[in-house]
């Protein structure tokens, strides 16, 4: 039986890499995937990327550290034989970096956010998002994030997700899990120009995890 969490899409899946700098030196990238139904050209792709970085700036900055400063968003249209790309700048009037001050965890430690599907299955892979810039005082020696921080972060993440479908006035977009393919192994189009139903998974909820994720190992 087909998994109802896997959705059949219009042929527009865009990867948006939100680029930041840690203390002005170390590059940090947060990768997301979005699906949108409008005709895909450079303008519509840029609108999705503009909306993605605007929502990131507006709703996630309050939970991240001031050592993190945003740079731009780079987009790539995955559902195209030519994989066009482009870059957009920051949204004017929104925060340009994190807001927290004090000691922070190093950039190889991140708050882990699960992208959950509406119906889980062994074949439907949940995605993950890593948010760098967590206060050191909020995490204990075992990597456990204190409950008030998790609750506050979940509030911000919920706001971010709630606004994901209205990135701009002209281009709606839905947040997706990572595709089950890359630009070099994309599946063939089905009749009507649609990608196979197993190509991309829709996200139903973002859930902040109570343990941080690290670059070298995963804390259990």
Secondary structure as UniProt FT lines:
FT   TURN            4..5
FT   STRAND          13..22
FT   TURN            23..25
FT   STRAND          26..35
FT   HELIX           42..60
FT   HELIX           61..63
FT   TURN            66..67
FT   STRAND          68..77
FT   TURN            81..82
FT   STRAND          85..88
FT   TURN            92..93
FT   TURN            107..108
FT   STRAND          109..116
FT   TURN            122..123
FT   STRAND          127..132
FT   HELIX           136..138
FT   TURN            141..142
FT   STRAND          144..145
FT   HELIX           147..162
FT   HELIX           164..166
FT   STRAND          174..176
FT   TURN            183..184
FT   TURN            191..192
FT   TURN            197..198
FT   STRAND          201..202
FT   STRAND          205..208
FT   STRAND          213..214
//
